[in-house]
Amino acid sequence: MINMNWKRWIGLLCGASLACLCATCAPVDDSAAGDKKGQSGPAVTDAQEPAPIDLPPAQLVASSQLQQRIELAIKNIRERDVLTSNSFWVIFHNIVGLGPTTTLLSTETGTRVNALDYICNGGAVRGMKFWPTAHGLEVQTGPTFVGQGHQDQFIAELAQWGMPADRKFLVDGTEYHYMDFVRNAQARSRITGATERQELSWTVLVVGQYVDTEASWKNQYGEQLRMEDLLRYELNEPMDKAACGGTHRLFDLCWVHYLHLKHGGKTTGIWKDVADNTVKYEQLARQYQNPDGSFSTSFFNGPGEERDKQLQINTTGHIFEFLSLALTDAELRQPWVESAANALAMMILDIQGAPMESGTLYHAAHGLIIYHARVFDPSQLGKNGLVFPLPPEARTAAAGQIIDKLPTPAPR
């Protein structure tokens, strides 16, 4: 439970007497898939509506209040228990949302264990399966909302928290390393000849981060690939068919573009196309933003103001996660972005401890954490020091303390 000083704290923020948040509910796990287009996980169909609390509308607030609201929303999410009996889908989303120091509550011992250590040390997780290939390690995809949902999703989300390339993974008693996943991702990736279309945005991120943003390699099918080929492949795919309205594709492409800039690259050629695509969807997010600061429940396809709380947090959280990375420091301080940050924090506070699908919940948390680290003080987020690439013109003094921990690219 959140410390009872919460009432006094939020009272200072909102000028209201509020009930304590009940944040002990675990994220939703293994329910039937939602029917809302673009949702990243199952809809909550049997959850009780939380008791109404006297929160003001999501409106623009002073900077100090916004910072405290974001911190309180993150605290609310941190205090939801994730169990060792939860699925792989829930557990790795917990890691991407809150960072590599987040913990699981053991259903066997009642004690807490580090979530990443539990996975790396070979702990049993429902829906998690790794196996060796001729080129490295593979991660099982599926079952839906139990295992990994997309090609290279798990390893890309670890990469966003600066996973060391030599981090050990114990698989069936044999020791492997994180780079075994990366090498397998390279070998498996292809853009022609596949019977099914591949999702390569997560692959782009890990190859760009751990190999080179201008990497060139031969896949296991004998096809010569360049990073430019994968980028073009992803840019040509329809955005509205991509996971979560295309927000993950946008995030990953932006991430690797900023890595390219950080390593001395220029925004020319394919990188200009990536940058133009990023700006296009930044503008669409703003164009379809709702009056309360939330983003469209139709993602980038047009206006949308559905009142389903899960859908609202899903769409606003995913779009905000993309924007928190993509926008410059100056843009993050514009009123429309502050209004979105405030709306997302307020939505999380408003649901209190109600069950929420893990992809929805933790991508919202990730966006708020990135925003907080760039706009306010990253040290207040505890030991979960963020590692994320930013273009040189977007660095702040605070963020500059943490962004130089990315792995050095291999020599070209």
GULUM-901535 format. One record per residue: residue in three letters; x, y, z of N, C-alpha, C in turn. Coordinates in steps of 0.1 Angstrom, whole numbers, plus 5000, padded with zeros to 4 digits. Example, Ala and Ser with C-alpha at 12.3 -4.5 7.8 and 13.67 -1.06 7.14 Angstrom:
! GULUM-901535
ALA513249435078512349555078513249675078;SER512849785071513749895071512950005079;
***
This chain:
! GULUM-901535
MET500849885000500050005000500950125000;ILE500450234994501150354994501150425008;ASN502250475012502250545025501150645027;MET500650655039499450745041499750895039;ASN501050925038501451065035500951095021;TRP500450995014499851015000498751125001;LYS497851115011496751205011497151345012;ARG498151365021498651505023499351555011;TRP500151465004500851494992499951534981;ILE499051444978498151474966497251594970;GLY496951614983496151724986496851854983;LEU498151854985498951974981498951994966;LEU498851884958498851894944497551944939;CYS496451894944495151904938494151984947;GLY494552014959493652094967492352004971;ALA492551874971491451784974491751684984;SER490751634991491051525001490651394993;LEU491651304992491551184983491651064991;ALA491050954986491150824992492550764988;CYS493050684997494350614994494250524982;LEU495250524973495250434962495550294966;CYS494750204961494950064964495750004952;ALA497049994954497949954943498449814944;THR497749724950498249594952497849494942;CYS496849534933496349444922497449414912;ALA497649284909498649254899498049284885;PRO498949304876498449334862497549214857;VAL496749244848495849144842496649044835;ASP496348914836497048814830496148704825;ASP496348664812495648544807494148554805;SER493648674804492248684801492048684786;ALA490748684781490548674767491048804760;ALA491448784748491948904740490849004739;GLY491349134740490349244739489949264724;ASP488849324723488349344709488549494705;LYS489249574712489549704708490649704699;LYS490449754687491549754677492749834682;GLY493949764681495149824685495549804699;GLN494649744707495149724721496249624721;SER497149644731498349554732498049434740;GLY496949424746496649304754495149284757;PRO494849194766493449154768492749274775;ALA491449284772490549374778490149324792;VAL490049414801489549384815488049374814;THR487449264815485949244814485249224827;ASP486049184837485449144850485949234862;ALA486749334859487249424869486149514875;GLN486249534888485349624894485849764892;GLU484949854889485249994888485750044901;PRO486950124902487350174914486450274920;ALA486450284933485550384939485950524934;PRO484950614931485350744926486150824936;ILE487050894931487850984940487751124934;ASP488051224943487751364939489051424933;LEU489351374921490451424913489951534904;PRO490751634902490351744893490451694878;PRO489951754868490151714855491551724850;ALA491951644840493351654835493551784828;GLN494151874835494352004830495752054832;LEU496252144825497552194826497852244840;VAL498952204847499252244860500652304861;ALA500952364872502352414873503352304872;SER504552334868505652234866505852154878;SER505952214890506152134902505052034905;GLN503852074902502751984904502751874894;LEU503051904881503151804871504251694875;GLN505351744879506451654883505951554894;GLN505251614904504851524915503751434911;ARG502851474902501851384897502451264890;ILE503451294881504151194874504751094883;GLU505451144893506151064903505150974911;LEU504051034914503050954921502450844912;ALA502150874900501650774890502650664889;ILE503950694888504950584887505050504900;LYS504950574911504950504924503750404925;ASN502550454920501350364920501650244912;ILE502250254900502550134892503650044898;ARG504650104904505650024911505149944922;GLU504049984929503549914940502549814937;ARG502249784924501449674920502349544920;ASP501949444926502649324927502649244914;VAL503849204909503949114898504548984904;LEU503948874901504348744907505148654898;THR505948574904506648474896505748384888;SER504548374893503548284886502848354874;ASN503148494873502548564861503248514848;SER502648544837503248504824504448584821;PHE505248534811506348604806505948744800;TRP504848744793504348874788504248984799;VAL503648944810503549034821504949074827;ILE505748974829507048994836507949084828;PHE508149054815509049134807508549274805;HIS507149294804506649424803506849504816;ASN506849434827507149494840508649554840;ILE509549474834510949524833511049644824;VAL510449634812510549754803509949874808;GLY508849854816508149974822508950044833;LEU509549954842510050014854511549994856;GLY512149924846513649914847514149784853;PRO515449754852516049624855516149604870;THR515749694879515749664893514449634898;THR513449624890512049584894512049444899;THR511149414908511149284915509849204913;LEU509949074915508748984915508548934929;LEU507248904932506948844945506848694942;SER507648614949507648474947506448414953;THR505748334945504548264950504948144959;GLU506148104958506547984966507148024980;THR507948134980508548174993507948294999;GLY507248374992506748504997507748614997;THR508948584992509948684992510048754978;ARG510848864977510948934964512248894958;VAL512248884945513448854937513548954925;ASN514748984921514949074910514349004897;ALA513549074890512849014879513848974868;LEU514849054865515749024854516648914859;ASP517148914871517948804876517248674875;TYR515948674879515148554878515048494865;ILE514948574854514948534841516248484836;CYS517348564839518648524835519248404841;ASN518748374853519248254861518448134858;GLY517548134848516848024844515547994852;GLY515048094859513748074866512648024857;ALA511747944862510647904854509648014852;VAL509248044840508248154837507348094827;ARG506048104830505048054820505048134807;GLY505248064796505248134783506648174779;MET507648154787509048194784509848064780;LYS510348064768511247954763512348014755;PHE513547984758514748014750515347884745;TRP515847884733516547764729517747794719;PRO518847714719519947744711519647714696;THR520247794687520147774673521647774667;ALA521747754654523047754649523747894650;HIS522947994653523548124653523548194667;GLY522748134676522648204689521548144697;LEU520648234702519548194711518248254705;GLU517248174705515948214700514948234712;VAL513948314710512948344720511648294714;GLN510848214722509548174717508648294716;THR507848294705506848394704505448324706;GLY504648384714503348324718503448234729;PRO502348174734500948214731500648364733;THR499548404726499248544727498948594742;PHE499648704746499548764759500048664770;VAL500748564766501448474776502948484773;GLY503348454761504748464757505048594751;GLN506248604745506648724737505648744726;GLY505248864723504248884713504748914699;HIS505948954698506548994685507948954684;GLN508448934671509748904668510748994675;ASP511648944683512749024690512249124699;GLN510949114703510349214713511049214726;PHE511249094732511849084745513249144745;ILE514149104736515549154736515649304733;ALA514649354725514749504722514249584734;GLU513349524742512849604754513949594765;LEU514749494766515849494775516949594770;ALA517149604757518149694752517849834756;GLN516549874757516150004761516550044775;TRP516949944783517549974796518949944797;GLY519649944785521149924785521649784789;MET520949684785521349544788522849524783;PRO523749484792525149464789525149344778;ALA526049364768526149264758526549134763;ASP527349134774527849004780527048954791;ARG525849004793524948954804524648804802;LYS524848724812524748584811523248544813;PHE522948444805521648384805521848224807;LEU521248164817521348024819520147954812;VAL520447874802519347804795519647654795;ASP518747584802518847434803520247404808;GLY520747474818522047444824523247494817;THR523047554805524147604797524147754797;GLU525347814798525547954799525648024785;TYR524748114783524848194771524948344774;HIS524948434764525048574767524048644759;TYR523748774763522748854755523048864741;MET524348874737524648884723524248764715;ASP524048644721523548534714522148554708;PHE521348634716520048674710520148764698;VAL521148854700521348954689521748894676;ARG522748794677523248724665522148644659;ASN521348584667520248504661519248594654;ALA518948714660518048814654518548854640;GLN519848874639520448904626520248794616;ALA520548674620520548554611519148534607;ARG518148544615516748514612516048624603;SER516548744604515848854597515948834582;ARG514848874575514948864561513848964555;ILE514049004543513049094537512449044524;THR512948934520512448864508512348714510;GLY511348654503511348514503510648444515;ALA510248524525509548474536508148444533;THR507548334539506148304537505248394545;GLU505748454555505048544563505848674565;ARG505148784565505848914567506448914581;GLN507748964582508348974594508149114601;GLU508249124614508249244621509649274625;LEU510249374618511649404620512049524628;SER511049594633511449724640512249694653;TRP511849584660512649544672514049494668;THR514149424657515449384652516349504648;VAL515749604642516449724639517049784651;LEU516349784662516849854674518049774680;VAL517949644681519049564688520249564679;VAL520049544666521249544657521949684657;GLY521149784656521649924656522449954669;GLN521949904680522549934693523749844696;TYR523649714692524749624697525649584685;VAL525349624673526349594662526749724656;ASP525849794648526149914642524949964635;THR524750094635523550154628523750154613;GLU524950114608525150094594525649954591;ALA525149864599525649724598525249664585;SER526149564581525849484569526249344572;TRP525349244569525549104572524849014563;LYS525148884563524448784555523648704565;ASN522348684562521448614571521648464568;GLN520848384576520948234575520448184561;TYR519748264554519248224541520148264529;GLY521348324533522348364523522048494517;GLU521048574523520748704518521648814524;GLN522248894516523049004521522149114525;LEU522249164537521349264543522149384548;ARG521549494547522149624553521049674562;MET521549754572520549824580519549904572;GLU520049964562519150044553518049964547;ASP518249834544517249744539516149724549;LEU516549704562515549684572514749804575;LEU515449924575514750044577513750074566;ARG514150054554513250074543512049974543;TYR512249854547511249754548510149804558;GLU510649854570509749894580508950024576;LEU509650114570508950234565507850204555;ASN508050104547507150074537505949994542;GLU505949944554504849864560503749964564;PRO502449924563501350004567501350034582;MET501350154586501450194600500250144608;ASP499050154602497850114610497749964612;LYS498549884605498549744607499649694617;ALA500449794622501549754631501049754645;ALA501849684654501449674668501149804674;CYS500049804682499749924690499750054682;GLY499050044670498950164662500150214655;GLY501250134655502450164649503450234659;THR503050254672503850334681505250264684;HIS505250124684506450054687507450074675;ARG506850064663507650084651508250224651;LEU507450324654507950464655509050484665;PHE508850424677509750434688511150374684;ASP511050254678512250174675513050244663;LEU512350294653513050364642513650494647;CYS512950564656513450694662514650664670;TRP514650554678515750514687516950494679;VAL516850414668518050384661518550504653;HIS517650594648518050714642518950804652;TYR518450814664519150894674520550824677;LEU520550694677521850624679522850664668;HIS522250664655523050704644523650844645;LEU522850934650523351074652524351074663;LYS524150994674525050994685526450944681;HIS526450854671527750794667528350874655;GLY527750994652528351084642527751074629;GLY526651004627525950994615525151124611;LYS524751124599523951244594522551204590;THR521651294590520251274587520151294572;THR520651194564520551204550520151064545;GLY519651054532519350924527518150864534;ILE518350734538517250664545517050724558;TRP518050784564517850854578516950974577;LYS517051044565516151154563514651104562;ASP514450994556513150934555512650894569;VAL513450834577513050804590512650924598;ALA513551034597513251154604511951214600;ASP511651224587510451274582509251194586;ASN509351064587508250974592507951004606;THR509051024614508851054628508051184630;VAL508451294623507851424624506351414619;LYS506151334609504751314604503851264616;TYR504251164623503451104633503451194646;GLU504451264649504451364659503251464657;GLN503151514644502151604641500751554641;LEU500651424637499351354638498851334652;ALA499851304661499451294675498951424680;ARG499551534677499051664682497751704675;GLN497651674662496451704655495151644661;TYR495351514665494151434670494051434685;GLN494851514692494851524706493551564712;ASN493051504722491751544728491851664737;PRO490751734740490851854748491351834762;ASP491251714767491751694781493251654781;GLY493851664770495251634769495651484764;SER494651394766494851264761494951254746;PHE495551144741495651124727494451044721;SER494351044708493150974702493150824705;THR491950774708491750634710491750564697;SER491950634686492150574673493650574669;PHE494550604678495950624675496150734665;PHE496750704653497050814644496050814632;ASN494950734633493950724622492850824622;GLY492850914632491851014632491451044647;PRO490451134649490051164663489451044669;GLY489551044683488950934690488850964705;GLU487650964711487450994725486650884732;GLU486850764729486150654736486550664751;ARG485550624759485750644774486250524781;ASP486450414774486950294780488350324786;LYS488550304799489750354805490950274801;GLN490750144798491950064794492350114780;LEU491450144771491750194758492450334759;GLN491950414767492450554768493950544773;ILE494250464783495550454788496450384778;ASN495950284771496650214761497150314750;THR496250384744496550474733497350594737;THR496950654748497750774752499150734757;GLY499150624765500450574770501450534759;HIS500950464749501850424738502350544730;ILE501450634726501750754719502750844727;PHE502450854740503350934748504650874750;GLU504850744750506150684751506950714739;PHE506350714727507050744714507450894715;LEU506550984719506851124719507951164729;SER507951094741508851124751510251094746;LEU510451004737511750984731512051074719;ALA511051094711511251164698511351314698;LEU510651374707510551524708511851584714;THR512251704710513351764716513051814730;ASP514051864737513751914750512852024750;ALA512952114741512052234740510652194737;GLU510552094728509152044725508451974737;LEU509251904745508651834756508051934766;ARG508552064766508052164775506952244769;GLN506452214757505352284751504052244758;PRO503052334759501852314767501152184762;TRP501052154749500352034745500951904750;VAL502351904751502951784757502851774772;GLU502951884778502751894793501251844796;SER500351894788498951854790498751704788;ALA499451644779499451494777500051424788;ALA501151474793501851404805500951414817;ASN500251524819499351544830498151454829;ALA497651444817496451354814496751214817;LEU497951164812498351024814498550994829;ALA499251084836499451064850498051054858;MET497151144854495851154861495051024858;MET495150974846494350854843494850734851;ILE496150724853496750624861496350634876;LEU496350754881495850784894494450754896;ASP493650784885492250764886491750624887;ILE492550534880492150394881492550324894;GLN493350394902493850344915494450204913;GLY493950104920494549974919493749874910;ALA492949934901492049844893492949764883;PRO492549644880493349564871493549634857;MET494749614852495049684839496049594832;GLU495749574819496649484810498049534811;SER499049444811500449484814501049564803;GLY500849534791501349614780500949754781;THR499649774783499049904785499749984796;LEU499749914808500249984820501750014819;TYR502549924815504049944816504550024805;HIS503950034793504450124783504050264787;ALA502950284794502650414799503650454809;ALA504050364818505050394828506350434822;HIS506750354811508050384804508050524798;GLY506950564792506850694787506950804797;LEU506350784809506350884820507750884825;ILE508450774826509850774832510750844822;ILE510650824809511550894800511251044801;TYR510051074801509651224801510251284814;HIS510051214825510551264838512051284838;ALA512751184832514251194832514751304823;ARG513951344813514451444804513951584808;VAL512851594815512351724818512651764833;PHE512651664842512851694856514251624860;ASP514151544870515451494876515451344876;PRO516251284867516251134867516651064879;SER517451134888517951074900516751034910;GLN515651104908514551084917513850954914;LEU514250894903513550764899514350644906;GLY515250674914515950564921517050494913;LYS517250364915518350294909518150264895;ASN516850284890516650254876517150364866;GLY518450374866518950474857518650444842;LEU518050534836517650514822518850524813;VAL518850444802519750454791518950474779;PHE519050584772518350604760519050704751;PRO519050684738519750764729518950894726;LEU519651004726519051134722519951204712;PRO519451274703520251354694520951464702;PRO522151504698522951604706522151724709;GLU521351774700520651894703519451884713;ALA519251754717518051734726518551694740;ARG519851694743520351654756520151764766;THR519851724778519751824789520951784798;ALA521251874807522451854816522151724824;ALA520851704829520551584837520651464829;ALA520051464817520051344808521451314804;GLY522251414802523651384797524451304807;GLN524051294819524751204829524451064827;ILE523451024819523050884818523050824804;ILE523150914794522950864780524250814774;ASP525350824781526650784775526950644779;LYS526050564784526250434789525950324778;LEU525550374766525250274756526450204751;PRO526250084747527450004741528050074729;THR529350064729530150124718529950034705;PRO529550094694529350014682530649944677;ALA530449824671531549754665532249834654;PRO533549824653534249894642533649854628;ARG533649954619533049934606534149874597;
***
